[in-house]
Each structure stands twice: as C-alpha cells, then as structure tokens.
Amino acid sequence: MIRDKLKQLGIELPKLAGPFGSYVPAKRSGNLVFVAGQLPMKEGKLLATGPVPSAASIELAKDAARVCVINALAAVDSIGLLDQITGVVRLGVFVASEATFTQQPQIANGASDFLIELFGESGKHARAAVGVPSLPLDASVEIEFVFQV
C-alpha cells in the first residue's frame, strides 16, 4: 500500500491549499485519475523558482519534481483514491528554462525515479518533458499526472 511506503520514507502528505480556481485538483474518469499540474509547494512556499539553470540549479529542480509527486499523491488522496492507485500512466513535466537549456528530461527524472521507487514496476510511465519560458508563481517545475486505479 502506498501509504505504508510513504510512511517508511518519512513522508507525510500535505493538506491541499485551495480554492483552486475553475478546476479540481484531481478527477477520476473510468480507471484513470487525472491530476492537475502540481507545483513544488512545500510548507506553503515554492521549493524552486525561476528558470533552470540560471535561477534554480538542476539538482534543486530535480528535488522540486519529487515534491510535485508528493503533492500529486495528496491531490489523489483528497478524492479518496490514494490506496487504489495501481500504477502510473503518464507525466507531463514542464520546466521553466533558459532558451538554450536542453536537459528537461534530467529534471523530469526527479519525479520519474521517485515514482518507480514508490510503485516499483507499476511506477514506470510514459512522459513528456518540455521547456517553457515561465510557469505559474514563477515556479521552476510543474507536473501533471495520470494514475491508474
């Protein structure tokens, strides 16, 4: 069970902030749960801001991607489906980055590796990792998720 794995790692899921605007943090459709883009918010503050690598280092952005996973799991938990996750289907990783930066997949690995650590083989997923000029609240990373339940 994912809750037990998180506990073993000393990870407590945060409470979701809100309201969320004109959307919900997570929505089930059939056996899939779509999670809205998650920012690397930790204790009410962004872990990484600004473009990579000039304002946020690659390592900090990878850590931020891991925090996005934790926030996504909290979003799934908010609709009562955390313990029903059977796998990870897809990630869409957005990295605020300099125009010449091309290592977005390395940042995305911060999330991907963590999901595989949490879910094993069922944590392997399809993924897109793209560079963008800016993200909400000046975040360095934003990730959207699709989980299977």
LOVEXTOR-708929 format. One record per residue (C-alpha): chain; residue in three letters; z, x, y. Coordinates in steps of 0.05 Angstrom, whole numbers. Layout:
// LOVEXTOR-708929
> A_ALA_Z_X_Y
...
This chain:
// LOVEXTOR-708929
> A_MET_0_0_0
> A_ILE_-20_27_68
> A_ARG_48_10_99
> A_ASP_82_56_49
> A_LYS_32_113_63
> A_LEU_44_107_137
> A_LYS_119_108_126
> A_GLN_113_171_83
> A_LEU_76_204_141
> A_GLY_129_182_191
> A_ILE_80_137_227
> A_GLU_104_72_258
> A_LEU_51_24_282
> A_PRO_56_8_356
> A_LYS_61_-61_384
> A_LEU_-4_-83_416
> A_ALA_-7_-86_491
> A_GLY_-41_-147_519
> A_PRO_-71_-192_542
> A_PHE_-137_-164_520
> A_GLY_-187_-198_567
> A_SER_-243_-240_539
> A_TYR_-236_-214_467
> A_VAL_-188_-207_410
> A_PRO_-164_-140_381
> A_ALA_-187_-157_310
> A_LYS_-226_-212_277
> A_ARG_-239_-228_204
> A_SER_-307_-250_180
> A_GLY_-311_-260_105
> A_ASN_-283_-198_72
> A_LEU_-292_-155_135
> A_VAL_-245_-143_193
> A_PHE_-278_-121_258
> A_VAL_-232_-83_305
> A_ALA_-247_-79_379
> A_GLY_-255_-10_409
> A_GLN_-188_27_408
> A_LEU_-167_78_459
> A_PRO_-119_135_444
> A_MET_-58_99_474
> A_LYS_9_127_453
> A_GLU_73_100_483
> A_GLY_34_66_538
> A_LYS_-5_128_560
> A_LEU_-73_156_542
> A_LEU_-68_218_499
> A_ALA_-133_247_525
> A_THR_-171_233_589
> A_GLY_-236_256_619
> A_PRO_-297_288_588
> A_VAL_-296_334_529
> A_PRO_-293_395_532
> A_SER_-282_405_607
> A_ALA_-222_358_616
> A_ALA_-199_348_544
> A_SER_-205_401_490
> A_ILE_-240_388_424
> A_GLU_-173_393_388
> A_LEU_-140_343_436
> A_ALA_-198_295_428
> A_LYS_-193_300_352
> A_ASP_-118_284_357
> A_ALA_-137_225_403
> A_ALA_-186_200_350
> A_ARG_-128_199_300
> A_VAL_-86_158_348
> A_CYS_-144_109_353
> A_VAL_-138_98_278
> A_ILE_-64_82_284
> A_ASN_-79_33_340
> A_ALA_-134_1_298
> A_LEU_-86_-9_240
> A_ALA_-38_-41_289
> A_ALA_-93_-89_310
> A_VAL_-106_-108_237
> A_ASP_-32_-117_227
> A_SER_-30_-164_287
> A_ILE_-72_-214_248
> A_GLY_-32_-205_185
> A_LEU_-83_-167_144
> A_LEU_-58_-95_142
> A_ASP_-35_-98_70
> A_GLN_-101_-130_49
> A_ILE_-145_-71_71
> A_THR_-184_-46_11
> A_GLY_-230_2_46
> A_VAL_-262_28_109
> A_VAL_-334_7_121
> A_ARG_-356_37_188
> A_LEU_-333_72_251
> A_GLY_-367_74_318
> A_VAL_-340_134_355
> A_PHE_-352_142_430
> A_VAL_-335_209_463
> A_ALA_-336_218_538
> A_SER_-370_284_542
> A_GLU_-408_333_585
> A_ALA_-484_325_583
> A_THR_-493_389_542
> A_PHE_-436_375_493
> A_THR_-463_361_423
> A_GLN_-401_364_378
> A_GLN_-383_290_379
> A_PRO_-383_288_302
> A_GLN_-328_341_303
> A_ILE_-285_295_346
> A_ALA_-301_236_300
> A_ASN_-275_277_241
> A_GLY_-205_269_271
> A_ALA_-209_195_253
> A_SER_-251_202_190
> A_ASP_-207_254_157
> A_PHE_-145_214_173
> A_LEU_-174_150_143
> A_ILE_-191_188_79
> A_GLU_-120_216_78
> A_LEU_-93_145_84
> A_PHE_-141_108_37
> A_GLY_-169_162_-9
> A_GLU_-239_148_-35
> A_SER_-240_78_-4
> A_GLY_-229_110_64
> A_LYS_-299_141_62
> A_HIS_-344_104_111
> A_ALA_-409_102_149
> A_ARG_-404_126_221
> A_ALA_-438_137_287
> A_ALA_-412_189_337
> A_VAL_-443_187_405
> A_GLY_-431_219_473
> A_VAL_-423_175_534
> A_PRO_-413_191_608
> A_SER_-348_152_614
> A_LEU_-301_105_577
> A_PRO_-250_52_599
> A_LEU_-189_80_636
> A_ASP_-222_149_634
> A_ALA_-206_156_560
> A_SER_-238_215_524
> A_VAL_-248_175_459
> A_GLU_-257_103_439
> A_ILE_-269_80_367
> A_GLU_-289_13_338
> A_PHE_-275_-1_264
> A_VAL_-297_-45_207
> A_PHE_-249_-52_149
> A_GLN_-258_-87_82
> A_VAL_-204_-135_59
